[in-house]
Amino acid sequence: MFEKYKQLSGKVKILKSLKARLFVIILLAGVIPSVGMRYAILQSYEDRAVNVRIADVQNQFKILANHLIIYGYLLDTSSEVVNTELDQLSNLYDGRVLIIDQNFKVIKDTYGISEGRTVISEEVIRCFKGSASTNYDSKNGYIEITTPIVNTVVSTTSGIQAETESDTKESLAEGVILSSVSTSTIMATLDILNRRAMIVELIALVFIVAIALVLSNLLTAPFERVTQAINEVKAGFTDEEISVNDYVETEHIVDAFNQLLGRMKVLDDSRQEFVSNVSHELKTPLTSMKVLADSLMAQEEVPAELYKEFMTDIANEIERENKIISDLLSLVKMDKKAADINIVSMDINELLELILKRLRPIARTRNVEVIFESIRPVTAEVDEVKLTLALSNLVENAIKYNVPGGWVRVILDADHQFFTVEVSDSGIGIPQEELEHIYERFYRVDKSHSREIGGSGLGLAITRSAILMHRGSIRVISEEEQGTTFIVKIPLIHPV
């Protein structure tokens, strides 16, 4: 069963192959016209041969019809001349000839089996009215022809004179010649031509297959080079951009891959930098704690005041370490897919009031006033935990990086599609050249000041991730010593 499945999978893969499809297309493009041409030529020959045979037979039987009138054969079938002529025509065309009189009776049958019988058919009736007809039966290999026997000869005092139908009043046919002519010679010729054409087709098929193989390989070679180059990059043999410019399509594929490769390099550099920063940030508090602990152990009879001071510093470093780890865990959660987001409809006014209530004690310790302005009531579909974390980081940063006696203003507004939260402060501001880096992980504008206030360098990265998960946006306006304003814009209804 497994072997059959593998064989079926292999066939499916072959059918999906571009090379196989090109081979089939080229093969069909060569075979179908040749087969069509063969049938067209044979059909043309058959039609031409049948028409020539019909014209020849009709001429012969028109002559015979005149002889039948001249010798009065419709009244007396004993004429040796006519009977001989009938036998010769029957043998010549390998067919059968019937002479039918005005009473629709067969007076002569070259096969001798239908004499005396009555023949009434549509073709015979039309022929009695002067309209000859032909019917080619390719299946049985014969042509049926009806020829009217019309008397165009009248008696005069000077002898026998021929008159055309235009010179005499048109009359009905006096009889009908019904003949069946064999097309065996035409069929034999067709068979010979068909066999020869098939031999030519087989020879052409060999060349077409060879051409199809060569062209399919040549046409797909650039794609194979693209695959080989990508495999070399994947295997690590090279990290340079690849170039296959044979087709526009390969250029597009290569360009897209090179862009992906560049993006991967950026991500790899970012990952290495992130690992390095994490290692550094986690190692620094540990190093400080080790130095403090070694200092305590190196001294004998350490005064209680010094011991308490060192232990306080160690506790602060532990708290800093814990803050970094907590922020890292939050950031990892933010990096998950948006499917993990828990959307509920809630009052954004109440959410902001709760956030500011928690942060006002921190603001009072730094002598910073926190102001909340709500332009209108807002209800939106958000993830309460993630949005709370994002907005809390913005307000907390506005408090921490403020000046004594400063202020933080939070403004909530909305339109028919989005709500906006504007967090502005009177703090130290951010230099213009630093603005594009503030969302990077572990990036700090003022590293010394950040360490003093316990910053981990992850807060804004967490904030931006949470807002993007809500399909929102965040932008910043800041000047040094003039304060900073963050503007968050989030849809009222979370997009599906």
C-alpha positions in Angstrom: 0.0 0.0 0.0 2.8 2.4 0.9 4.7 1.5 -2.3 1.6 2.3 -4.4 1.2 5.6 -2.5 4.8 6.5 -3.3 4.4 5.7 -6.9 1.2 7.8 -7.1 3.0 10.7 -5.4 5.8 10.4 -7.9 3.4 10.6 -10.8 1.7 13.6 -9.3 5.0 15.3 -8.9 5.9 14.6 -12.5 2.6 16.1 -13.7 3.3 19.2 -11.6 6.8 19.6 -13.2 7.2 22.6 -15.4 9.6 20.6 -17.6 7.1 17.8 -18.1 4.3 20.3 -18.9 6.5 22.1 -21.4 7.5 18.8 -23.0 3.8 17.8 -23.3 2.9 21.2 -24.8 5.7 21.2 -27.4 4.9 17.5 -28.2 1.2 18.3 -28.7 2.0 21.5 -30.7 4.0 19.3 -33.1 1.8 16.2 -33.2 -1.7 17.8 -33.4 -1.0 19.9 -36.5 0.6 16.9 -38.3 -2.3 14.6 -37.5 -4.8 17.3 -38.5 -2.9 17.9 -41.7 -2.9 14.2 -42.5 -6.7 13.9 -42.0 -7.2 17.1 -44.0 -5.1 16.0 -46.9 -6.8 12.5 -47.0 -10.2 14.0 -46.7 -9.4 16.5 -49.5 -8.2 13.6 -51.7 -11.2 11.5 -51.0 -13.6 14.4 -51.8 -11.7 15.1 -55.0 -11.6 11.5 -56.1 -15.3 11.0 -55.4 -16.3 14.1 -57.3 -14.1 13.0 -60.3 -15.7 9.5 -60.1 -19.2 11.0 -60.0 -18.6 13.4 -62.9 -17.1 10.5 -65.0 -20.0 8.2 -64.2 -22.6 10.8 -64.9 -21.1 11.5 -68.3 -21.1 7.8 -69.2 -24.7 7.4 -68.0 -25.9 10.4 -69.9 -24.6 8.8 -73.0 -26.2 5.6 -72.0 -29.6 7.4 -71.5 -29.4 8.7 -75.0 -28.7 5.2 -76.3 -31.7 3.8 -74.3 -34.0 6.3 -76.1 -32.5 5.8 -79.5 -32.8 2.0 -79.3 -36.2 2.1 -77.6 -34.8 0.1 -74.7 -37.6 1.1 -72.3 -40.1 -0.7 -74.6 -37.8 -3.6 -75.6 -34.8 -4.8 -73.5 -33.5 -7.2 -76.2 -31.0 -4.7 -77.7 -27.6 -6.5 -77.6 -25.8 -3.2 -78.0 -27.4 -1.6 -75.0 -27.1 -4.8 -72.9 -23.4 -5.1 -73.8 -22.9 -1.4 -72.9 -24.7 -2.0 -69.5 -22.5 -5.0 -68.7 -19.4 -3.0 -69.6 -20.3 -0.1 -67.4 -21.2 -2.4 -64.6 -17.9 -4.2 -64.8 -15.9 -0.9 -65.4 -17.2 0.7 -62.2 -17.6 -2.5 -60.3 -21.2 -1.6 -59.6 -24.8 -2.3 -60.3 -27.1 -0.6 -62.9 -30.9 -0.6 -62.8 -33.1 0.7 -65.6 -36.5 1.9 -64.2 -39.4 2.8 -66.5 -42.3 5.3 -66.0 -44.2 2.8 -64.0 -41.3 2.6 -61.4 -40.6 -1.0 -62.5 -37.1 -2.3 -62.9 -36.8 -3.5 -66.5 -33.1 -4.2 -66.3 -30.8 -5.1 -63.4 -27.2 -6.0 -64.2 -27.3 -8.2 -61.2 -30.4 -9.9 -62.5 -32.2 -10.0 -59.1 -34.6 -7.0 -59.0 -36.1 -7.1 -62.5 -39.9 -6.7 -62.5 -39.9 -5.1 -59.0 -41.2 -1.7 -58.2 -38.8 0.9 -56.9 -40.2 4.0 -55.3 -37.8 6.3 -53.5 -37.3 10.0 -53.0 -34.3 10.1 -55.3 -36.1 8.2 -58.1 -39.1 10.5 -57.9 -37.0 13.6 -58.0 -35.1 12.1 -61.0 -38.4 11.5 -62.9 -38.9 15.3 -62.5 -35.5 15.9 -64.2 -33.3 16.3 -61.2 -30.4 14.0 -61.0 -28.9 13.1 -57.6 -25.8 11.6 -56.0 -25.2 10.0 -52.6 -21.8 8.9 -51.4 -21.8 6.2 -48.7 -18.2 6.2 -47.3 -19.0 3.6 -44.7 -20.1 1.0 -47.2 -17.9 2.2 -50.0 -20.2 3.1 -52.9 -21.8 6.0 -54.7 -25.5 6.0 -55.6 -26.3 8.0 -58.8 -29.6 8.6 -60.4 -29.7 9.8 -64.1 -32.9 10.8 -65.8 -33.7 9.2 -69.3 -35.1 12.2 -71.3 -36.3 12.0 -74.9 -34.6 14.8 -76.8 -34.9 13.2 -80.2 -38.0 13.8 -82.5 -38.9 12.6 -86.1 -38.9 15.0 -89.1 -39.4 14.6 -92.9 -35.7 15.1 -93.5 -34.8 12.3 -91.0 -33.8 12.3 -87.4 -32.9 15.7 -85.9 -31.7 16.5 -82.4 -33.3 19.3 -80.5 -32.4 20.9 -77.2 -34.9 21.2 -74.4 -35.1 24.9 -75.1 -36.4 24.2 -78.6 -39.2 21.8 -77.3 -41.6 21.8 -74.5 -40.0 20.3 -71.4 -41.4 16.9 -70.6 -41.0 14.4 -67.7 -38.3 11.8 -67.8 -39.3 8.5 -69.5 -37.2 6.5 -67.2 -34.4 6.5 -64.6 -30.9 4.9 -64.5 -30.2 4.0 -60.8 -26.6 3.0 -60.4 -24.4 2.0 -57.5 -20.7 2.6 -58.2 -18.0 1.0 -56.0 -15.3 3.2 -54.5 -13.0 0.4 -53.6 -10.1 1.8 -55.7 -10.5 5.1 -53.9 -10.5 3.4 -50.5 -7.4 1.3 -51.5 -5.6 4.5 -52.5 -6.6 6.2 -49.3 -5.3 3.2 -47.3 -2.0 3.4 -49.0 -1.8 7.2 -48.5 -2.8 6.8 -44.9 -0.1 4.2 -44.2 2.6 6.3 -45.8 1.4 9.4 -43.9 1.5 7.4 -40.7 5.1 6.4 -41.4 6.0 10.0 -42.0 4.2 11.0 -38.8 6.1 8.4 -36.8 9.4 9.7 -38.1 8.3 13.2 -37.4 7.1 12.2 -33.9 10.7 11.0 -33.1 12.1 14.3 -34.1 9.3 16.2 -32.3 10.0 14.2 -29.1 13.7 15.0 -29.4 13.0 18.7 -30.0 10.5 18.7 -27.1 13.1 17.2 -24.7 15.8 19.7 -25.8 13.5 22.7 -25.6 11.9 21.7 -22.3 15.4 21.3 -20.8 16.6 24.6 -22.3 13.5 26.6 -21.2 13.6 25.3 -17.6 17.4 25.5 -17.2 17.2 29.1 -15.7 14.7 27.9 -13.1 17.0 25.0 -12.2 19.9 27.5 -11.8 17.7 29.6 -9.5 16.9 26.5 -7.4 20.6 25.6 -7.3 21.6 29.1 -6.2 18.9 29.1 -3.5 20.1 25.6 -2.3 23.6 26.9 -2.1 22.5 29.8 0.0 20.4 27.5 2.2 23.4 25.1 2.7 25.5 28.1 3.7 28.0 27.9 0.9 27.3 31.5 0.0 25.4 34.5 1.4 25.7 36.7 -1.7 22.8 37.8 -3.8 22.0 35.5 -6.7 21.5 36.7 -10.3 19.7 34.7 -13.1 18.5 37.2 -15.8 17.5 34.8 -18.5 13.8 35.6 -18.2 11.7 38.4 -16.7 10.1 35.7 -14.5 13.4 34.5 -13.2 14.4 38.1 -12.6 11.3 38.6 -10.5 11.9 35.4 -8.5 15.6 36.3 -7.9 14.7 39.9 -6.9 12.1 38.6 -4.4 14.6 36.1 -3.0 17.3 38.6 -2.7 15.0 40.9 -0.9 14.0 38.0 1.4 17.7 37.2 1.9 18.4 40.9 2.8 15.5 40.8 5.2 16.8 37.5 6.8 20.3 39.1 7.2 18.7 42.1 8.9 16.7 39.8 11.2 19.8 37.7 11.9 21.8 40.8 12.8 18.9 42.0 14.9 18.7 38.6 16.6 22.4 38.5 17.4 22.2 42.1 18.7 19.2 41.2 20.8 20.9 38.1 22.3 24.0 40.3 23.0 21.9 43.0 24.6 19.9 40.5 26.7 23.1 38.8 27.8 24.6 42.2 28.7 21.4 43.5 30.5 21.0 40.3 32.5 24.7 40.0 33.3 25.1 43.6 34.6 22.9 43.3 37.7 24.4 39.9 38.5 27.9 41.4 38.2 26.9 44.3 40.6 25.4 41.8 43.1 28.5 39.7 43.0 30.8 42.7 43.6 28.6 43.8 46.6 28.5 40.2 48.0 32.3 39.8 47.6 32.9 43.1 49.3 30.8 42.0 52.3 32.5 38.6 52.5 36.0 40.2 52.3 35.4 42.3 55.3 35.2 41.0 58.9 32.8 42.5 61.4 31.0 44.6 58.8 29.1 47.5 60.5 25.3 47.1 60.4 24.9 50.3 58.5 27.2 49.2 55.7 25.7 45.8 55.7 22.3 47.2 55.3 23.4 49.6 52.6 25.0 46.8 50.6 21.9 44.6 51.0 19.7 47.4 49.9 21.8 47.8 46.7 21.7 44.0 46.1 17.8 44.1 46.5 17.7 46.9 44.0 19.8 44.9 41.5 17.5 41.9 42.0 14.5 44.1 41.4 16.1 45.4 38.2 16.9 41.9 37.1 13.3 40.9 37.8 12.0 43.9 35.8 14.2 43.0 32.8 12.9 39.4 32.8 9.3 40.5 33.2 9.6 42.8 30.2 11.3 40.1 28.2 8.4 37.7 28.9 5.9 40.4 28.0 7.7 41.1 24.7 7.7 37.3 23.8 4.0 37.3 24.4 3.6 40.3 22.1 5.5 38.5 19.3 2.9 35.8 19.1 0.3 35.7 16.4 -2.6 38.1 16.5 -4.9 35.0 16.8 -3.8 34.9 20.5 -5.3 38.4 21.1 -8.4 38.4 23.4 -10.7 41.0 22.1 -13.6 42.4 24.2 -15.7 45.5 24.0 -14.9 47.9 26.9 -15.1 51.4 28.1 -11.8 53.1 27.2 -12.5 56.0 29.5 -12.7 53.7 32.5 -9.6 51.8 31.4 -7.5 55.0 31.2 -8.8 56.3 34.6 -7.8 53.0 36.1 -4.3 53.2 34.6 -3.8 56.7 35.8 -5.0 55.8 39.2 -2.3 53.2 39.5 0.4 55.5 38.3 -0.4 58.7 40.2 1.4 57.6 43.3 4.6 57.3 41.2 4.0 60.7 39.7 3.5 62.2 43.2 6.9 60.9 44.3 8.5 62.7 41.4 6.3 65.9 41.9 4.6 65.4 38.5 1.0 66.3 37.8 -1.1 63.8 35.8 -4.1 65.3 33.9 -6.8 63.3 32.0 -9.0 64.9 29.4 -11.8 62.9 27.8 -13.3 64.6 24.8 -16.1 62.0 24.5 -17.1 58.6 25.9 -15.4 55.8 23.9 -16.2 52.1 23.7 -14.0 49.9 21.6 -13.0 46.3 20.9 -9.6 45.7 22.5 -7.4 43.3 24.4 -7.6 44.8 27.9 -4.3 43.3 29.2 -2.2 44.2 26.1 -3.6 47.7 25.7 -3.3 48.4 29.4 0.4 47.4 29.3 1.0 49.6 26.2 -0.7 52.7 27.6 0.8 52.1 31.1 4.3 52.1 29.5 3.7 55.4 27.7 2.3 57.2 30.8 5.0 55.7 33.1 7.8 56.8 30.7 6.2 60.3 30.6 6.4 60.4 34.4 9.9 58.9 34.8 11.5 61.1 32.1 9.9 64.3 33.3 11.3 67.2 35.3 10.4 68.0 38.9 7.2 70.0 39.0 6.3 68.9 35.5 3.1 67.5 34.0 1.7 64.6 32.0 -1.5 65.1 30.0 -3.5 62.2 28.6 -6.2 63.1 26.0 -8.8 60.6 24.8 -10.8 61.3 21.6 -12.5 59.4 18.8 -14.2 59.6 15.4 -16.5 57.2 13.6 -13.6 54.7 13.0 -10.8 55.2 15.4 -10.1 56.3 18.9 -6.9 58.2 19.8 -4.9 58.5 23.0 -2.5 61.3 23.2 0.2 61.2 26.0 2.2 64.3 26.3 4.7 65.5 28.9 6.9 68.4 29.9 9.9 66.2 30.2 13.5 66.1 28.8 12.4 65.2 25.3 14.1 63.1 22.7 16.8 64.2 20.2 15.6 64.1 16.5 18.4 61.7 15.5 17.2 59.2 18.1 13.5 59.1 17.2 13.8 56.4 14.6 15.5 54.0 17.1 13.2 54.4 20.2 11.2 51.3 19.4 14.2 49.0 19.1 14.7 46.5 21.9 17.1 47.6 24.7 17.7 51.0 23.0 18.0 53.9 25.4 18.3 57.5 24.5 20.0 58.5 27.8 21.5 55.2 29.1 22.8 56.7 32.4 19.4 58.3 33.2 17.6 55.1 32.2 19.7 53.1 34.7 19.0 55.6 37.4 15.2 55.1 37.0 15.3 51.4 36.3 14.5 51.3 32.7 15.0 48.0 30.7 14.9 49.4 27.2 12.0 47.2 26.3 9.0 49.3 27.2 8.4 51.1 23.9 9.1 47.9 21.9 6.3 46.2 24.0 4.0 49.2 23.5 4.5 49.2 19.7 3.9 45.5 19.4 0.7 45.7 21.4 -0.7 48.6 19.3 0.2 46.8 16.1 -1.7 43.7 17.3 -4.7 45.9 17.5 -4.1 47.0 13.9 -3.3 50.5 15.2 -0.5 53.0 14.8 1.8 55.0 17.1 3.8 58.2 16.3 5.9 60.5 18.3 6.6 64.3 18.4 9.4 65.4 20.5 12.0 68.2 21.1 14.9 68.2 23.6 14.0 70.1 26.8 10.5 70.7 25.3 8.7 67.4 26.1 7.4 64.5 24.1 4.0 63.6 22.7 3.0 60.0 21.7 -0.2 59.7 19.7 -1.8 56.2 19.6 -4.6 55.5 17.0 -6.6 52.2 17.3 -9.8 51.0 15.4 -13.0 51.1 17.4 -13.9 47.7 15.9 -11.1 45.2 15.7 -10.6 44.0 12.1 -11.1 40.3 11.6 
